[in-house]
Amino acid sequence: KMSGRRLEVRNQLLALAGRARREGLLALEDDLPDIEEPFLQDAVQMLVDATPPEELREVLNKEMQQVVRHEESGGAIFSSAGSASPAFGMIGTLIGLIHMLQDLEDPDTIGIGMAVALITTFYGSLIANLLFNPMARKLNERTDEEQQVREMIIEGVLAIQEGSNPRLIASKLDTYIQEPVKEDDAEGEESTEAGAEPAMEERSDMASDD
């Protein structure tokens, strides 16, 4: 699985690397209006301005960390709300049970009181699992994607500044493109490879017999 945004940034960085290698870093100034990624545009502008590598990395890293912290705070708010919603639902249930136990003289009202008391727990869990927790996961995924893209831009821009070969830059950037393989997928690949080895040995034995 690949990230479309990361793939687009990767291709743009390689195009910039090729032009910088042919025409020099100053030639990248003509490409600035065509760069839609603001972080990449700022990084290329610093390249054109001949910013020293150490300062370039420091400035870009600080900007990345500020953005990531800002987005992480949003995810933390929804995560906390998702954790607190069931607890507030239980509090509502306890309050409802207290009111129900205060009036046990009429048996017909016990069932209604119990239902009203339990409904708050239901709503608390429902809101947590249908609203707050999914929003927290979505924001965390977006934060991770943003960090991956910015890290890729930093590595690519520094490699362009060093004058690295575009093929080497492509190898570095490709590590950000491919998503991590899940454990289940990795186990499947291992079992496939393990099954392929005996078959290869059998074929080699047959060849030696011939």
C-alpha positions as CSV (number, residue, x, y, z in Angstrom):
1,K,0.0,0.0,0.0
2,M,1.4,3.4,-1.0
3,S,0.5,6.9,0.0
4,G,-0.5,9.0,-3.0
5,R,0.7,12.2,-1.4
6,R,4.1,10.8,-0.5
7,L,4.5,9.4,-4.0
8,E,3.7,12.8,-5.6
9,V,6.2,14.6,-3.3
10,R,8.8,11.9,-4.0
11,N,8.4,12.4,-7.8
12,Q,8.6,16.2,-7.4
13,L,11.8,15.9,-5.3
14,L,13.4,13.7,-8.0
15,A,12.5,16.1,-10.7
16,L,14.0,18.9,-8.7
17,A,17.1,16.8,-8.0
18,G,17.6,16.2,-11.7
19,R,17.3,19.8,-12.6
20,A,19.6,20.9,-9.8
21,R,22.2,18.4,-10.9
22,R,22.0,19.7,-14.5
23,E,21.6,23.4,-14.0
24,G,22.5,24.1,-10.4
25,L,20.5,25.0,-7.3
26,L,19.7,28.5,-8.5
27,A,17.7,27.0,-11.4
28,L,15.2,25.7,-8.9
29,E,13.9,29.2,-8.3
30,D,11.9,28.8,-11.5
31,D,10.1,25.8,-10.1
32,L,8.9,27.5,-6.9
33,P,5.5,28.7,-8.3
34,D,4.7,25.2,-9.4
35,I,5.2,23.6,-6.0
36,E,1.9,23.1,-4.3
37,E,3.3,21.6,-1.0
38,P,4.0,24.7,1.2
39,F,6.7,22.9,3.3
40,L,8.5,21.8,0.2
41,Q,8.2,25.3,-1.3
42,D,9.8,26.8,1.8
43,A,12.6,24.1,1.8
44,V,13.4,24.8,-1.9
45,Q,13.4,28.5,-1.3
46,M,16.0,27.9,1.4
47,L,18.0,25.9,-1.1
48,V,18.0,28.7,-3.5
49,D,19.0,31.1,-0.8
50,A,22.1,29.0,-0.1
51,T,21.1,28.2,3.5
52,P,23.8,26.1,5.2
53,P,22.9,22.4,5.6
54,E,22.9,22.5,9.4
55,E,20.7,25.5,9.6
56,L,18.4,24.1,6.9
57,R,17.8,20.9,8.8
58,E,17.3,22.7,12.1
59,V,14.8,25.2,10.7
60,L,12.8,22.5,8.8
61,N,12.8,20.1,11.8
62,K,11.5,22.8,14.2
63,E,8.7,23.7,11.8
64,M,7.8,20.0,11.4
65,Q,7.7,19.5,15.2
66,Q,5.5,22.5,15.7
67,V,3.0,21.2,13.2
68,V,3.1,17.7,14.6
69,R,2.6,18.9,18.2
70,H,-0.4,21.0,17.1
71,E,-2.1,18.1,15.3
72,E,-1.3,15.7,18.1
73,S,-3.1,18.0,20.6
74,G,-6.3,17.7,18.5
75,G,-6.1,13.9,18.5
76,A,-5.4,13.8,22.3
77,I,-8.6,15.8,22.9
78,F,-10.8,13.4,21.0
79,S,-9.0,10.4,22.6
80,S,-9.6,11.8,26.1
81,A,-13.3,12.4,25.2
82,G,-13.6,8.8,23.9
83,S,-12.1,7.5,27.2
84,A,-14.4,9.7,29.4
85,S,-17.7,9.1,27.6
86,P,-18.4,5.6,29.0
87,A,-17.4,6.8,32.5
88,F,-19.9,9.7,32.3
89,G,-22.5,7.2,31.0
90,M,-21.9,5.0,34.1
91,I,-22.3,8.1,36.3
92,G,-25.7,8.8,34.7
93,T,-26.7,5.1,35.2
94,L,-25.8,5.4,38.9
95,I,-27.8,8.6,39.3
96,G,-30.8,6.9,37.6
97,L,-30.5,3.9,39.9
98,I,-30.4,6.1,42.9
99,H,-33.7,7.8,41.9
100,M,-35.2,4.4,41.1
101,L,-34.3,3.0,44.5
102,Q,-35.9,5.9,46.2
103,D,-39.3,4.9,45.0
104,L,-39.8,1.1,45.2
105,E,-43.4,1.2,46.3
106,D,-44.7,1.1,42.8
107,P,-43.4,-2.1,41.0
108,D,-44.6,-0.8,37.6
109,T,-42.1,2.0,37.7
110,I,-39.0,-0.2,38.4
111,G,-38.7,-1.5,34.9
112,I,-39.0,2.0,33.4
113,G,-36.5,3.4,35.9
114,M,-34.0,0.7,35.2
115,A,-34.3,1.3,31.4
116,V,-33.8,5.0,31.8
117,A,-30.8,4.4,34.1
118,L,-29.1,2.0,31.7
119,I,-29.7,4.1,28.6
120,T,-27.0,6.6,29.7
121,T,-24.3,3.8,29.7
122,F,-25.5,2.9,26.2
123,Y,-25.2,6.4,24.9
124,G,-21.8,6.9,26.5
125,S,-20.4,3.8,24.8
126,L,-22.1,4.7,21.5
127,I,-20.7,8.2,21.3
128,A,-17.2,7.0,22.3
129,N,-17.1,4.3,19.6
130,L,-18.9,6.1,16.8
131,L,-17.6,9.6,17.2
132,F,-14.7,10.3,19.5
133,N,-12.5,7.2,19.0
134,P,-12.8,7.2,15.2
135,M,-12.0,10.9,15.1
136,A,-9.0,10.4,17.3
137,R,-7.7,7.6,15.1
138,K,-8.3,9.7,12.0
139,L,-6.4,12.7,13.4
140,N,-3.5,10.4,14.5
141,E,-3.3,8.9,11.1
142,R,-3.2,12.4,9.5
143,T,-0.5,13.5,12.0
144,D,1.6,10.4,11.1
145,E,1.2,11.1,7.4
146,E,2.1,14.7,7.8
147,Q,5.3,13.8,9.7
148,Q,6.3,11.2,7.1
149,V,5.9,13.6,4.3
150,R,7.9,16.3,6.0
151,E,10.7,14.0,7.0
152,M,10.8,12.8,3.4
153,I,11.1,16.4,2.2
154,I,13.9,17.2,4.6
155,E,15.9,14.2,3.6
156,G,15.3,14.9,-0.1
157,V,16.2,18.5,0.0
158,L,19.4,17.9,2.0
159,A,20.4,15.2,-0.5
160,I,19.7,17.7,-3.4
161,Q,21.9,20.3,-1.6
162,E,24.7,17.7,-1.3
163,G,24.5,17.1,-5.0
164,S,23.7,13.4,-4.5
165,N,22.9,11.2,-7.5
166,P,19.1,11.2,-8.3
167,R,19.2,7.4,-8.1
168,L,20.6,7.5,-4.6
169,I,18.0,10.1,-3.6
170,A,15.2,7.9,-5.1
171,S,16.5,5.0,-2.9
172,K,16.3,7.2,0.2
173,L,12.8,8.5,-0.6
174,D,11.4,5.1,-1.5
175,T,11.8,4.1,2.2
176,Y,9.0,6.6,3.0
177,I,6.7,5.5,0.2
178,Q,6.2,1.9,1.0
179,E,3.9,1.3,4.0
180,P,5.1,-1.1,6.7
181,V,4.1,-4.8,6.1
182,K,1.6,-6.1,8.6
183,E,2.6,-9.1,10.7
184,D,0.0,-11.3,9.1
185,D,1.3,-10.5,5.6
186,A,4.9,-11.0,6.7
187,E,4.0,-14.5,8.1
188,G,2.2,-15.3,4.9
189,E,5.3,-14.4,2.9
190,E,7.6,-16.4,5.1
191,S,5.4,-19.5,4.8
192,T,5.3,-19.0,1.0
193,E,9.1,-18.8,0.9
194,A,9.4,-21.8,3.3
195,G,7.2,-23.8,1.0
196,A,9.2,-22.8,-2.1
197,E,12.5,-23.9,-0.6
198,P,11.7,-27.7,-0.5
199,A,10.3,-27.5,-4.0
200,M,13.6,-26.0,-5.2
201,E,15.5,-28.7,-3.4
202,E,13.3,-31.4,-5.1
203,R,14.0,-29.9,-8.5
204,S,17.7,-29.8,-7.9
205,D,17.7,-33.4,-6.7
206,M,15.8,-34.4,-9.9
207,A,18.3,-32.5,-12.0
208,S,21.2,-34.3,-10.3
209,D,19.6,-37.7,-10.8
210,D,19.2,-36.9,-14.5
